[in-house]
Amino acid sequence: SIRIKPRQRAADKPQGPQCDWDGCNLPGDKRAPKGKTAEGEFHNFCMTHVRQYNKTFNYFAGMDDNDVAKEIRANNSTGGRPTWQQGTNGAAKGRMPPNPGPANKPKTSDKRFADPLNLFARVARNRGRKPMTERELRLVETDRQAFEVLGFTNRVQSVELKKAYKALVKLHHPDANGGDRASEDRLRAIITAYNHLKSKGFAS
């Protein structure tokens, strides 16, 4: 019988995007943000180069201290989510009055919310007393960017975050770098990112 040599399979070629780092031919399966001026756009890097990129990435580059503070306050107040006035979209028009007051809020005594064991009331009380755990906290874009400034591509535990923060502060402190301006800017970005995560409850 005749044996035919199998054709070279397309799977032998790298799948997905290639690393964006100049001169690197490895698969770029790790995403890194391009920065404040290109929000929603990402570079594709290999593991080695995404780590190298994250070490020098500064989301707050070009912003003075006031702009940085405004950015953090704006995202803390809304959780990074878009906001709009109630009752202004087409679907809600005619069904929900704008700026509903206490009289418009559903009451727990409503027959539709029968709760003979008082479970809902207990849950509400517990939520009011207990701070949100790290697992319950929602991660928004500015949170992800702050984690990346500190060298992480995903959320990490508070202990690990604090350890990385201390190491980076020590590494980029001006006293350890001869007063280098670039190192000073990097240190400011690290401190700002950590304070942002701390204010959101990701660090203690």
N, C-alpha and C positions, 0 to 999 in steps of 0.2 A: 504493500500500500504506500501511497505517497504521503509524506509528512510535510505539512506546511508550517513554516515558522510564524508564530503569532506576531501580529503587527504591534509596533510600539504603542502602548496605551497612553491616552491623553492624561491619565491620572498621574503619570510619571512627572509631568510638569507641575511647578508650584501652583497650588490652588489659592484663589483670593488675591488681594492686593500685595504688592511687593513693598518692602521697607522703604520709607521716604528718605532715609538717611543717605546722604551722598556717598556713593561707592558701595553700598550694602545691597546684596542680592537675596537676602533672606526674606521669608514671608513676613509681611507687615500685619500681623494679627492682633496687635495691641494698639488701641486708639489713644491719642493724646490731643487735648484741645489746642487750637491754633492761637487763641488769646481773646482778649476783650474786644478787639476790633473785628473779629471774625467769629462771633458766638454761633454755636451750632455746627461749626466746621472743625474737622479733626485731621490730624496727621495719622498715618499708619506706620508703625514702627515694629521692629522685632523686640524681644524682651530686653536685650542689651541696650538698644538705643532708646527705648521708651524710658528706661531708668536714667540714662544719661540726660535725656531731654527734660525729664521731670526735676532733675537736680538744679537746672538753670532756669526753669519756667517761672515766670512772674506774671500772674493774672492781673496784678494791679500796676503793671509797668505804665509809665506816662501819667499816672494819677497822683495828685498831691494828697496830703493827709486828709483834707476836707472831703475830697472826692471819694477816697477810700471809706471814710466814716459814713458818708451818705449811701454808698453802695451797700454796706453791711446793714445799716438801719432799714433801708428799703426792703431788703430781702428778709430781714428778721420780722418785719411787721406783717408781711403777706405770706411768709413761708416760701417765697419764690414763685408763687402761683399768680396768674392773672386775676384781676378783680374787676367787678362792674356792679352798678347799682341794681338792686333787686327790682324785678318787674319791668326792666327795660328791654329784654329780648322778646321776640315775636311770640314765642311759645307761651311765655308767662303773662303776656299782656292781657288784661281783662280778668285774670284769675288770681293774681297776687298783688295787693296794694304796695306801692313803694314805701320804704322805710317802715315796716310793720312795727307797731308798738306792742306792749305787753298784752293788750286785749286780743291781738291777732295770733299770739303764740298758742300752740296746742297745750291743753291742760292734762296733767297726769290723771285727773279724775274723769276724763272723757271715757264714755262707755267703750269706744273703739280700742282703748288701751287697758283692758281689764288685767289687773295684776294682783290677784288674790294673795300671792306670797310676798308681795312687795319687792320682787327681784330687781325690777328696773330702778327703783329708788335706791336700792343698795349699791347697784353698779354706779349710778350717778354720784353717790356719796364717795365711793372708793376712788373714782376717777378724779374727784375734786381734791382728795387728800394725797394721793400718791403721785410723785413726779413720774414723767414718762421714762421708761427704760430705754437704753440704747437701741434695743431691737424694735421698739415701737416708734422711734423717731423717724420721720420721713426724710429721705435724702433728696435734696433738690440740686439744681445745676451748680449754684454757687458753693454748696457743700462739697460736691464732687471735685470742683476746681481747687478748693482749699485743701482737700485730702491730697490732690495731685501735687500741689506746691510742697507738701511735706513728704512727697515721694511714694504715695500710695495710689494705686489705680482703683482700689475698692475701699469700702468702709472697713475700719479695723477697731479693735477694742480700745477703750480709753487708756489703759496701761501702756499698750504698744504705741499709741499715738503720742503720749507724753514722753516716752523713752526716745522716740525718733525726733521729737521737737527739741529736747535737751541736747541731743547729739548734733543736730543741725545748727542750733544757736552757738554751740561751742566751736563748731567747724567754721562758721561764717562770721564770728565775732571780729570786729576790726582789730582788736588787740592781737588776734592770732593771724592776721593777714596784713600787717603793716599799714593799717588804715586805708586799705584798698577800697575805692568808691563802689566798684561793682559788688564787692562782698558786703558792703554796708547796705546797698539797695536790696540785695538778696536777703539779708538778715531782716530788714523791715518787712519784706513780703512774707517771710516765714512767721514772724511774730503776729502780723495781721491775720494770716490764714489760721493760725492756732487760736487766736482770740475769737475769731469768727466761729470756729467749731466749738469752742468752749461756751460761747454765748448761746449756741443752739443745743447744748447738752451732750455733745459727742465726746467731750473731755471734761475731766473733773479737776 
